């Protein structure tokens, strides 16, 4: 397949941050295209940062097309074809 025929995707990186003396456990959702970041309190009810981030993005009307597994030691990257909607 020609590389120019691969459809474009927008990457949303999801990462867990442990609690500190001043802040509880958090999830960072970062738009890799725009550089925007949204911090979410970790949901013990959901118990999975990927599912938590996916639910948050769907609330923002950003559909999630898949999960990219790549060479990173921290977090995951979700992909979407929605390039217009900013993460909030």
Rosetta constraint file for C-alpha pairs under 8 A:
AtomPair CA 1 CA 5 HARMONIC 7.00 0.50
AtomPair CA 1 CA 6 HARMONIC 7.77 0.50
AtomPair CA 2 CA 6 HARMONIC 7.22 0.50
AtomPair CA 8 CA 81 HARMONIC 6.92 0.50
AtomPair CA 9 CA 79 HARMONIC 5.91 0.50
AtomPair CA 9 CA 80 HARMONIC 5.52 0.50
AtomPair CA 9 CA 81 HARMONIC 5.00 0.50
AtomPair CA 9 CA 82 HARMONIC 7.83 0.50
AtomPair CA 10 CA 31 HARMONIC 7.79 0.50
AtomPair CA 10 CA 32 HARMONIC 7.26 0.50
AtomPair CA 10 CA 33 HARMONIC 6.46 0.50
AtomPair CA 10 CA 79 HARMONIC 5.51 0.50
AtomPair CA 10 CA 80 HARMONIC 5.28 0.50
AtomPair CA 10 CA 81 HARMONIC 6.02 0.50
AtomPair CA 10 CA 82 HARMONIC 7.01 0.50
AtomPair CA 10 CA 83 HARMONIC 6.40 0.50
AtomPair CA 11 CA 31 HARMONIC 6.32 0.50
AtomPair CA 11 CA 32 HARMONIC 5.42 0.50
AtomPair CA 11 CA 33 HARMONIC 6.79 0.50
AtomPair CA 11 CA 77 HARMONIC 6.08 0.50
AtomPair CA 11 CA 78 HARMONIC 5.84 0.50
AtomPair CA 11 CA 79 HARMONIC 4.78 0.50
AtomPair CA 11 CA 80 HARMONIC 6.74 0.50
AtomPair CA 12 CA 29 HARMONIC 6.57 0.50
AtomPair CA 12 CA 30 HARMONIC 5.50 0.50
AtomPair CA 12 CA 31 HARMONIC 4.66 0.50
AtomPair CA 12 CA 32 HARMONIC 5.77 0.50
AtomPair CA 12 CA 77 HARMONIC 5.39 0.50
AtomPair CA 12 CA 78 HARMONIC 5.07 0.50
AtomPair CA 12 CA 79 HARMONIC 6.10 0.50
AtomPair CA 12 CA 80 HARMONIC 7.86 0.50
AtomPair CA 13 CA 28 HARMONIC 7.82 0.50
AtomPair CA 13 CA 29 HARMONIC 5.77 0.50
AtomPair CA 13 CA 30 HARMONIC 5.07 0.50
AtomPair CA 13 CA 31 HARMONIC 6.47 0.50
AtomPair CA 13 CA 32 HARMONIC 6.69 0.50
AtomPair CA 13 CA 75 HARMONIC 6.89 0.50
AtomPair CA 13 CA 76 HARMONIC 5.72 0.50
AtomPair CA 13 CA 77 HARMONIC 4.28 0.50
AtomPair CA 13 CA 78 HARMONIC 6.30 0.50
AtomPair CA 14 CA 27 HARMONIC 6.89 0.50
AtomPair CA 14 CA 28 HARMONIC 5.69 0.50
AtomPair CA 14 CA 29 HARMONIC 4.80 0.50
AtomPair CA 14 CA 30 HARMONIC 6.53 0.50
AtomPair CA 14 CA 49 HARMONIC 7.11 0.50
AtomPair CA 14 CA 50 HARMONIC 6.79 0.50
AtomPair CA 14 CA 53 HARMONIC 6.89 0.50
AtomPair CA 14 CA 75 HARMONIC 5.35 0.50
AtomPair CA 14 CA 76 HARMONIC 5.20 0.50
AtomPair CA 14 CA 77 HARMONIC 5.96 0.50
AtomPair CA 14 CA 78 HARMONIC 7.46 0.50
AtomPair CA 15 CA 27 HARMONIC 5.67 0.50
AtomPair CA 15 CA 28 HARMONIC 5.25 0.50
AtomPair CA 15 CA 29 HARMONIC 6.82 0.50
AtomPair CA 15 CA 49 HARMONIC 7.31 0.50
AtomPair CA 15 CA 74 HARMONIC 6.38 0.50
AtomPair CA 15 CA 75 HARMONIC 4.23 0.50
AtomPair CA 15 CA 76 HARMONIC 6.60 0.50
AtomPair CA 16 CA 25 HARMONIC 7.54 0.50
AtomPair CA 16 CA 26 HARMONIC 6.03 0.50
AtomPair CA 16 CA 27 HARMONIC 4.69 0.50
AtomPair CA 16 CA 28 HARMONIC 6.47 0.50
AtomPair CA 16 CA 42 HARMONIC 7.97 0.50
AtomPair CA 16 CA 49 HARMONIC 6.84 0.50
AtomPair CA 16 CA 75 HARMONIC 6.76 0.50
AtomPair CA 17 CA 25 HARMONIC 5.81 0.50
AtomPair CA 17 CA 26 HARMONIC 5.15 0.50
AtomPair CA 17 CA 27 HARMONIC 6.05 0.50
AtomPair CA 17 CA 28 HARMONIC 7.49 0.50
AtomPair CA 18 CA 24 HARMONIC 7.24 0.50
AtomPair CA 18 CA 25 HARMONIC 4.78 0.50
AtomPair CA 18 CA 26 HARMONIC 6.67 0.50
AtomPair CA 19 CA 23 HARMONIC 5.65 0.50
AtomPair CA 19 CA 24 HARMONIC 4.30 0.50
AtomPair CA 19 CA 25 HARMONIC 4.09 0.50
AtomPair CA 19 CA 26 HARMONIC 7.12 0.50
AtomPair CA 20 CA 24 HARMONIC 6.27 0.50
AtomPair CA 20 CA 25 HARMONIC 7.56 0.50
AtomPair CA 24 CA 41 HARMONIC 7.07 0.50
AtomPair CA 24 CA 42 HARMONIC 7.75 0.50
AtomPair CA 25 CA 41 HARMONIC 6.23 0.50
AtomPair CA 25 CA 42 HARMONIC 5.32 0.50
AtomPair CA 26 CA 39 HARMONIC 6.63 0.50
AtomPair CA 26 CA 40 HARMONIC 5.61 0.50
AtomPair CA 26 CA 41 HARMONIC 4.49 0.50
AtomPair CA 26 CA 42 HARMONIC 4.61 0.50
AtomPair CA 27 CA 39 HARMONIC 5.79 0.50
AtomPair CA 27 CA 40 HARMONIC 5.08 0.50
AtomPair CA 27 CA 41 HARMONIC 6.17 0.50
AtomPair CA 27 CA 42 HARMONIC 5.64 0.50
AtomPair CA 27 CA 49 HARMONIC 6.67 0.50
AtomPair CA 27 CA 53 HARMONIC 7.91 0.50
AtomPair CA 28 CA 37 HARMONIC 6.83 0.50
AtomPair CA 28 CA 38 HARMONIC 5.91 0.50
AtomPair CA 28 CA 39 HARMONIC 4.70 0.50
AtomPair CA 28 CA 40 HARMONIC 6.36 0.50
AtomPair CA 29 CA 37 HARMONIC 5.73 0.50
AtomPair CA 29 CA 38 HARMONIC 5.15 0.50
AtomPair CA 29 CA 39 HARMONIC 6.31 0.50
AtomPair CA 29 CA 40 HARMONIC 7.71 0.50
AtomPair CA 29 CA 53 HARMONIC 6.74 0.50
AtomPair CA 30 CA 35 HARMONIC 6.52 0.50
AtomPair CA 30 CA 36 HARMONIC 5.79 0.50
AtomPair CA 30 CA 37 HARMONIC 4.37 0.50
AtomPair CA 30 CA 38 HARMONIC 6.38 0.50
AtomPair CA 31 CA 35 HARMONIC 5.21 0.50
AtomPair CA 31 CA 36 HARMONIC 5.23 0.50
AtomPair CA 31 CA 37 HARMONIC 6.32 0.50
AtomPair CA 31 CA 87 HARMONIC 7.22 0.50
AtomPair CA 32 CA 36 HARMONIC 7.61 0.50
AtomPair CA 36 CA 86 HARMONIC 7.72 0.50
AtomPair CA 36 CA 87 HARMONIC 6.99 0.50
AtomPair CA 37 CA 87 HARMONIC 7.44 0.50
AtomPair CA 38 CA 87 HARMONIC 6.91 0.50
AtomPair CA 38 CA 88 HARMONIC 6.27 0.50
AtomPair CA 42 CA 47 HARMONIC 7.91 0.50
AtomPair CA 42 CA 49 HARMONIC 7.48 0.50
AtomPair CA 43 CA 47 HARMONIC 5.98 0.50
AtomPair CA 43 CA 48 HARMONIC 7.82 0.50
AtomPair CA 43 CA 49 HARMONIC 7.99 0.50
AtomPair CA 43 CA 52 HARMONIC 7.08 0.50
AtomPair CA 46 CA 51 HARMONIC 7.15 0.50
AtomPair CA 46 CA 52 HARMONIC 6.39 0.50
AtomPair CA 47 CA 52 HARMONIC 7.77 0.50
AtomPair CA 48 CA 52 HARMONIC 6.09 0.50
AtomPair CA 49 CA 53 HARMONIC 5.99 0.50
AtomPair CA 50 CA 54 HARMONIC 6.04 0.50
AtomPair CA 50 CA 76 HARMONIC 7.27 0.50
AtomPair CA 50 CA 78 HARMONIC 7.96 0.50
AtomPair CA 51 CA 55 HARMONIC 6.08 0.50
AtomPair CA 52 CA 56 HARMONIC 6.26 0.50
AtomPair CA 53 CA 57 HARMONIC 6.14 0.50
AtomPair CA 54 CA 58 HARMONIC 6.16 0.50
AtomPair CA 54 CA 64 HARMONIC 6.68 0.50
AtomPair CA 54 CA 78 HARMONIC 7.89 0.50
AtomPair CA 55 CA 59 HARMONIC 6.26 0.50
AtomPair CA 56 CA 60 HARMONIC 6.49 0.50
AtomPair CA 57 CA 61 HARMONIC 6.38 0.50
AtomPair CA 57 CA 62 HARMONIC 5.11 0.50
AtomPair CA 57 CA 63 HARMONIC 6.87 0.50
AtomPair CA 57 CA 64 HARMONIC 7.48 0.50
AtomPair CA 57 CA 87 HARMONIC 7.21 0.50
AtomPair CA 58 CA 62 HARMONIC 5.09 0.50
AtomPair CA 58 CA 63 HARMONIC 5.64 0.50
AtomPair CA 58 CA 64 HARMONIC 7.37 0.50
AtomPair CA 60 CA 85 HARMONIC 7.81 0.50
AtomPair CA 60 CA 87 HARMONIC 6.95 0.50
AtomPair CA 60 CA 88 HARMONIC 7.25 0.50
AtomPair CA 61 CA 85 HARMONIC 7.73 0.50
AtomPair CA 62 CA 80 HARMONIC 7.21 0.50
AtomPair CA 62 CA 82 HARMONIC 6.18 0.50
AtomPair CA 62 CA 85 HARMONIC 6.81 0.50
AtomPair CA 63 CA 80 HARMONIC 6.10 0.50
AtomPair CA 63 CA 81 HARMONIC 7.64 0.50
AtomPair CA 63 CA 82 HARMONIC 7.04 0.50
AtomPair CA 64 CA 78 HARMONIC 6.70 0.50
AtomPair CA 64 CA 79 HARMONIC 5.91 0.50
AtomPair CA 64 CA 80 HARMONIC 4.91 0.50
AtomPair CA 64 CA 81 HARMONIC 7.89 0.50
AtomPair CA 65 CA 78 HARMONIC 7.51 0.50
AtomPair CA 65 CA 79 HARMONIC 5.57 0.50
AtomPair CA 65 CA 80 HARMONIC 5.05 0.50
AtomPair CA 65 CA 81 HARMONIC 7.19 0.50
AtomPair CA 66 CA 78 HARMONIC 5.84 0.50
AtomPair CA 66 CA 79 HARMONIC 5.43 0.50
AtomPair CA 66 CA 80 HARMONIC 7.24 0.50
AtomPair CA 67 CA 76 HARMONIC 7.35 0.50
AtomPair CA 67 CA 77 HARMONIC 5.94 0.50
AtomPair CA 67 CA 78 HARMONIC 4.55 0.50
AtomPair CA 67 CA 79 HARMONIC 6.13 0.50
AtomPair CA 68 CA 76 HARMONIC 6.96 0.50
AtomPair CA 68 CA 77 HARMONIC 5.36 0.50
AtomPair CA 68 CA 78 HARMONIC 6.07 0.50
AtomPair CA 68 CA 79 HARMONIC 7.02 0.50
AtomPair CA 69 CA 76 HARMONIC 6.82 0.50
AtomPair CA 69 CA 77 HARMONIC 7.11 0.50
AtomPair CA 70 CA 76 HARMONIC 7.99 0.50
AtomPair CA 72 CA 76 HARMONIC 7.89 0.50
